[in-house]
Amino acid sequence: MAQTLIVSSHAEPVQYPGVHGGSGPPLLWSCFARRGMVWSEIEGFEAARLQPGATIAEHTHSRTDEIYLISEGHGHMTLDGGEPFAVAPGDLVMLPRGHSHGLVNSGDEELVIVVVEFLPGEMADLLPPRAPAMEAV
């Protein structure tokens, strides 16, 4: 019988106040996997929980693309300084490197996002090949 291995959980997240210059209650952040733990160009596989009124200020990533999957709650995102647009559970937002983005929890409940940060091909090609630092049992 296969054994289940829990690498990480977001049951006890790190409190991260003022993420990227944001405001409101601290972001609750968990990292599920980092580069060096998986056979891919994933930089990070994370979860973030924003309390009502919390924001992630608009910011730009210079080396990674991101994917946001809204799993709970409601919010508004901005891309490249544009008009805010609503996001809700099931929405997936692609955030290319070099484009700014921000997020606010505009709902009455916690806003939970799953974040995947990954290196674009041209950046990954500059790095030496790698394998996971830890083998599965």
C-alpha positions as CSV (number, residue, x, y, z in Angstrom):
1,M,0.0,0.0,0.0
2,A,1.3,3.4,-1.0
3,Q,2.2,5.8,1.9
4,T,0.9,9.3,1.8
5,L,3.6,12.0,2.3
6,I,2.4,15.5,3.3
7,V,5.2,17.8,2.3
8,S,3.5,21.0,3.5
9,S,0.1,22.2,4.7
10,H,-1.5,25.6,5.0
11,A,-3.0,24.8,8.4
12,E,-0.4,27.0,10.2
13,P,0.5,29.8,7.8
14,V,3.1,32.6,8.2
15,Q,1.6,36.0,8.9
16,Y,2.9,38.4,6.3
17,P,1.8,42.0,6.9
18,G,1.9,44.7,4.1
19,V,2.8,42.2,1.3
20,H,4.2,44.2,-1.6
21,G,3.2,47.4,0.2
22,G,-0.4,46.3,0.7
23,S,-2.6,47.2,3.7
24,G,-5.1,45.7,6.1
25,P,-4.8,42.5,8.1
26,P,-1.7,40.4,7.3
27,L,-1.7,37.9,4.5
28,L,-1.6,34.3,5.7
29,W,0.9,32.6,3.5
30,S,2.0,28.9,3.1
31,C,4.5,27.4,0.6
32,F,3.7,23.9,-0.6
33,A,6.8,23.4,-2.7
34,R,9.9,25.4,-3.8
35,R,12.3,25.1,-6.6
36,G,14.6,22.2,-5.9
37,M,11.7,20.1,-4.5
38,V,10.0,19.3,-7.9
39,W,11.1,18.2,-11.4
40,S,9.9,21.4,-13.1
41,E,10.6,25.1,-13.5
42,I,8.2,25.9,-10.6
43,E,9.7,28.6,-8.4
44,G,7.0,28.2,-5.8
45,F,3.6,26.5,-5.2
46,E,1.9,28.5,-2.5
47,A,-1.4,29.5,-0.8
48,A,-2.3,32.9,0.5
49,R,-5.3,33.9,2.6
50,L,-6.4,37.5,2.7
51,Q,-8.8,38.7,5.4
52,P,-11.6,41.1,4.5
53,G,-10.1,44.5,3.6
54,A,-6.5,43.2,3.1
55,T,-4.6,44.1,0.0
56,I,-1.6,43.1,-2.0
57,A,-0.5,46.3,-3.6
58,E,0.1,46.4,-7.3
59,H,3.6,45.1,-8.0
60,T,5.7,43.6,-10.8
61,H,7.7,40.3,-10.8
62,S,10.9,40.7,-12.8
63,R,11.8,37.0,-13.2
64,T,8.8,34.8,-12.7
65,D,5.3,34.3,-14.3
66,E,2.5,33.6,-11.8
67,I,-0.9,31.8,-11.9
68,Y,-3.5,32.8,-9.3
69,L,-6.4,30.3,-8.7
70,I,-9.1,31.8,-6.6
71,S,-10.4,29.0,-4.4
72,E,-12.5,30.9,-1.8
73,G,-13.9,34.4,-1.3
74,H,-14.3,37.4,-3.6
75,G,-11.9,40.2,-4.5
76,H,-10.8,42.6,-7.1
77,M,-7.6,42.5,-9.2
78,T,-5.7,45.1,-11.1
79,L,-3.4,44.4,-14.0
80,D,-1.0,47.0,-15.4
81,G,-2.7,49.8,-13.5
82,G,-6.0,49.2,-15.3
83,E,-9.5,49.1,-13.8
84,P,-10.1,46.6,-11.1
85,F,-12.1,43.5,-12.1
86,A,-13.9,41.0,-9.9
87,V,-12.5,37.6,-9.1
88,A,-14.3,34.7,-7.5
89,P,-13.9,31.0,-6.7
90,G,-12.8,29.0,-9.8
91,D,-11.2,32.0,-11.5
92,L,-7.7,31.5,-12.8
93,V,-5.6,34.6,-13.6
94,M,-2.4,34.4,-15.6
95,L,0.2,37.0,-14.6
96,P,3.1,37.3,-17.0
97,R,6.5,38.4,-15.9
98,G,7.0,42.2,-16.3
99,H,3.3,43.1,-15.9
100,S,2.0,44.6,-12.7
101,H,-0.8,43.1,-10.6
102,G,-2.5,43.7,-7.3
103,L,-5.4,42.1,-5.3
104,V,-7.8,43.3,-2.7
105,N,-10.2,41.2,-0.6
106,S,-13.4,43.1,-1.3
107,G,-15.7,40.5,0.3
108,D,-16.9,39.7,3.8
109,E,-15.0,36.4,4.1
110,E,-11.4,35.3,3.7
111,L,-10.1,35.3,0.2
112,V,-7.9,32.2,-0.5
113,I,-5.7,32.0,-3.6
114,V,-3.4,29.2,-4.8
115,V,-0.3,30.7,-6.4
116,V,2.1,28.9,-8.8
117,E,5.3,30.9,-9.6
118,F,7.4,29.6,-12.4
119,L,10.3,30.5,-14.5
120,P,9.7,31.3,-18.2
121,G,11.6,29.2,-20.6
122,E,14.2,31.8,-21.5
123,M,15.1,32.2,-17.8
124,A,15.0,28.5,-17.0
125,D,17.4,27.8,-19.8
126,L,20.0,30.0,-18.1
127,L,20.0,27.8,-15.0
128,P,21.9,24.5,-14.6
129,P,19.7,21.3,-14.7
130,R,18.3,20.3,-11.4
131,A,16.5,17.5,-9.7
132,P,14.4,17.4,-6.5
133,A,16.6,17.7,-3.4
134,M,14.5,15.1,-1.6
135,E,13.3,11.9,-3.1
136,A,9.8,10.6,-2.4
137,V,9.4,7.6,-0.1
